[in-house]
Amino acid sequence: MKDFLEIFRFELRFRFRQVSTYIFFAVMLALAVLFISTDVVQIGGGSGRVQGNAPYVITVAGTILIAFGSVIASATMGTAVYRDFEANAHELFFATPISKAGYLLGRFFGAYVVTAFIFSGIPLGFLLGTVAPWADKASFGPFNAGAYLSFIGIFLLPNLLFIGALFFIFGALTRSLLAIYAQGVLLLIGWGIAQSLLSSLDNRVLAAYFDPFGLGAVSQTVRYWTVSERNMQLVPLSQHILGNRALWVGIAGLIFAVGYRLFAFSKSPLVLSRTKGAKNKGAGPLEPSRLLPRPTASLAPLASASGAGDFFRLAGFYLREIVTGVPFLVITLAGMILLIVSAVNADKIFDTTVYPVTRVMAATIRDGFTLFFLILITFYAGELTWRERVLRLDQIADSQPISTGIVMAAKVAATLAMLVLLNLVLIVTGIAVQAVKGYFNFEIPLYFAILFGTVFPTLLCLTLLAFFLHAVLNNKFFGHTALILVSLSGAILPTLGLERNLYLFAGGPTVVYSDMNGFGPFLTPLFWWSAYWLSFSIIAAIVANRIWVRGTETGLLARWRRSRFGAGSLAALALAGAAFVGTGAYTFYNTDVLNRYETSKGLTKLRAKQERDYKATWEKKPMPRITAVKMDVTLYPERGQYELKGTYTLRNKNTVPVAEVALDMDRDLTIKAMTFGIPATPGIADTRTGFRTYKLERPLAPGEETTLDFHLAYEKRGFRNGGMATNIAENGTFLTQPGPTIGYQPGSEISDETERRKQKLPKRPRRAPATDKAALANTYIGNDADWIAFEATVRTAPDQIAIAPGYLQREWNENGRRCFHYKMDAPIRNFYSFLSARYAVKRDKWIDKGGKPVALEIYYHPAHTYNLDRMMAGMKAALSYCSNNFSPYQFRQMRILEFPAYASFAQSFPNTVPYSESIGFIAKVDETKDDIDYPYYVTAHEVAHQWWAHQILGANVEGAEMLSESLAEYTAIKIMEQKDGLARTRKFLRFDLDRYLRGRGSEREGESPLVKVQEQQYIHYPKGALAFYALSERIGSERL
């Protein structure tokens, strides 16, 4: 006991004298404050009416911070024993009569208490975040001490016990700092593998137990909690949580017990010899662990006459040290396993997988390994920077006639080469997964384009920054922490309204690759932002080279005074500086001169201003209604532009004259002409919101008609800071009603009550009751039209097909455009779209019971043939079911049109259904595994909308979506039941039930009865379908 207490107190004294302890505490405190007091809190589950400091949010957000803060735990727990060997203090300890138990337990619990102090910044940060000056106080509930105590007792301390035991024992046995770091990476990779394997609805109970941090158990316990339960109830010690905590605390005890058994008072680390009976022969306290490569010479190769030769020899030497080390090999193997598991589950919908097309595989690598690449850069940059000093060989190495620049460049090159090799291994693994799954269109150049063209520039910038930070701070842990904080700033600063890529390190567009449209509009801004940040990173690297620690002088100012910029360095600095300034100026010109720079918060304020300025005056003012639309759309997909000429026929259906007309327009459109049939004078011209008014020379009398002729153009100018326009695409244009709408549009108002409160707006009224006569005059999808006559000419690129609702009247070529003229022979809803792409077409027909033929067409990307038969069968089945049970189909055709993967939905327009490539075209439905055939289901749902929306549509009153979405969802389920039988349909209903019950936990207003549903997707989709299905079971489908 005496040994324990002395070592325990010594550990506490040592740790609490270290500045790093308080810096780590401050980091956890700051992150917790930001989680709670900004929009980042949504990561922890605080959405809808769930309060920002609800017990549920405290638990989930806190546990996430523990998981990602494990790198800090590795620095405190993992080095408790390692530090003695690094400082050669182990000989003193081993020479004194202390017990192994006293030594290990004293070190462990001392480090554990310090780690607990550091992580106490999480609950303290949550508490301080609720009173932060910038926080929305109304989004928090009253202080609940139980929420914090429950989090600390059930999650914080047990989690630290597990990860602490893991890092402590691993560090004690290997005595290798890099091996400790690698253990942290493996922990996160293992967590990711477990989550991916157990993501299925049927595996939730297993997920509850196999999550070492307890999030799976929490998710299972509170999965179906309502908003009030999440706000008021403490996360209970349920069966799942109790079992999870007992399991992982037990594993922590087992780890410590095994480690205690294997630990020996020896100067050498544990070696698992392949030779039976082989003994652990020490090689001195300075020898790295066998879990790291043992250099053939601890010193790097001696200088040669050639600087280039020195560089390549050193880079090869450092690279071999990395890639032959067990940590890298184990991390690589674990990464391959994670990729395999993630690829199997990538893009699943209803537990149905997709074909492993290359864009999905490459995106899985990119999205799943970004964090691990950052961790590897952090660790290996630090290890290479400090390598010679850790091995006590720095004085010898610094005396060699090799320039500092070559040494640093070799270390940078070795780190980058490690990342290249890891990416190549992951590419090979991805190809292997494709082959095993029977997919052989590998598209290897696409792997390289995505991973090395769009991801690697960021990795390069981070690598150069890492060496710069280590050179400046000259403290390994501070360098690690600084790099991680810089990386996190890219997620945190935008929540504070700081969104410019000019100061978000390595900022740039989020690149989305589509099989249809390739890299689309993203490559140009990616190139310029990458050039900008690479220039900055090169400047940082040049500075790092000048202040690199060499010799005995380690102070930053002294190193700076000692440094000299030679002609080469000055030239490189000047070139990089010129590139940095030049690319920065060019990007600023694009984002702020050619385009408007607006933050998301700024856009929200603009919407609030529009409501304050125009709602009171214009919302109730009588407006004419559109009765006919004639459009002439000229698309320029090759340059991302379009022109729009159109004529609206407007009729005054009011009982009073209309003297003024308000228009709501896309503010990115340029007005080339705007003419009313009755001469009109422009009034309001708000170019920021697109709201405009015109005063007619004479009022439009009740029942009278006039016209509105307009000529609009979307002219692409450079690129924006974010939010690339994807609706006009080189291959896969999808425009929805691009023309002006008539009157003030309440649909553009802020709907979130929390945001409305922040903007000092009144509570937004919910939809009117079904008895409100004024609301009954409009449908819920628009207030400016009823039924319209529709006609459109669409002009596009010569190699593309353009489609709009209506029947093709003729096709011709004119002025280098391929032209299509469509016209409806009966009125339709004022709801239409224009699409254009290089389509292949699959054709068939369906004949109704009266003998009327209906042409069926699927316009698809030529490579996406996997599910065309399923979609065609879905169209036929839906047309048959709806025609036999509801009413005749009103059109002579039905078309599905694929569009790029920039969105994941299908949408039903008159006789036309745009359908994303990401939600059905690449689905891999295995009938032998009872997979849900969701391409068939989605098709049936959208075709059902030809009845439930395009024949019957709810007014702008409560319950409107029940008549469209609930009935379309129910109809699709009944159609699917006819094809797949009751068992598979029950599986789908389980998903719908799960969606509904989970949805209640993010409710923003209060759950409405189905008949009064108001823009609540979790009600009008799954609950509505379940209710109608249950009713059909009770009274019969025919009667329903």
Secondary structure as UniProt FT lines:
FT   HELIX           2..16
FT   HELIX           19..37
FT   HELIX           39..44
FT   TURN            48..49
FT   TURN            52..53
FT   HELIX           55..68
FT   HELIX           70..77
FT   HELIX           79..86
FT   TURN            87..88
FT   HELIX           90..95
FT   HELIX           100..119
FT   HELIX           121..129
FT   TURN            130..131
FT   TURN            133..134
FT   HELIX           137..139
FT   HELIX           145..150
FT   HELIX           151..156
FT   HELIX           157..174
FT   HELIX           177..197
FT   HELIX           201..203
FT   HELIX           204..210
FT   TURN            212..213
FT   HELIX           215..222
FT   TURN            223..224
FT   HELIX           227..232
FT   HELIX           239..262
FT   TURN            276..277
FT   TURN            285..286
FT   TURN            290..291
FT   HELIX           307..323
FT   HELIX           326..345
FT   TURN            346..347
FT   TURN            350..351
FT   HELIX           358..390
FT   TURN            391..392
FT   HELIX           394..398
FT   HELIX           404..436
FT   TURN            437..438
FT   HELIX           444..448
FT   HELIX           449..455
FT   HELIX           456..473
FT   HELIX           476..492
FT   HELIX           493..496
FT   TURN            501..503
FT   TURN            505..506
FT   TURN            515..517
FT   HELIX           520..522
FT   HELIX           523..546
FT   HELIX           556..562
FT   HELIX           567..588
FT   HELIX           589..594
FT   HELIX           600..618
FT   STRAND          625..636
FT   HELIX           637..639
FT   STRAND          641..651
FT   STRAND          658..664
FT   TURN            667..668
FT   STRAND          670..676
FT   STRAND          680..686
FT   TURN            687..690
FT   STRAND          691..700
FT   TURN            702..703
FT   STRAND          705..714
FT   TURN            730..731
FT   STRAND          733..736
FT   STRAND          741..742
FT   HELIX           746..748
FT   HELIX           753..758
FT   TURN            759..760
FT   TURN            770..771
FT   HELIX           773..776
FT   TURN            780..781
FT   STRAND          785..796
FT   TURN            798..799
FT   STRAND          801..803
FT   STRAND          807..814
FT   TURN            815..816
FT   STRAND          817..823
FT   STRAND          828..829
FT   STRAND          833..837
FT   STRAND          840..847
FT   TURN            849..850
FT   STRAND          853..860
FT   TURN            862..863
FT   TURN            866..867
FT   HELIX           868..885
FT   STRAND          893..899
FT   TURN            901..902
FT   TURN            910..911
FT   STRAND          912..916
FT   TURN            917..922
FT   HELIX           927..929
FT   HELIX           934..944
FT   TURN            945..951
FT   TURN            958..959
FT   HELIX           960..963
FT   HELIX           965..999
FT   HELIX           1000..1002
FT   HELIX           1010..1012
FT   HELIX           1017..1018
FT   HELIX           1019..1023
FT   HELIX           1024..1035
FT   TURN            1037..1039
//
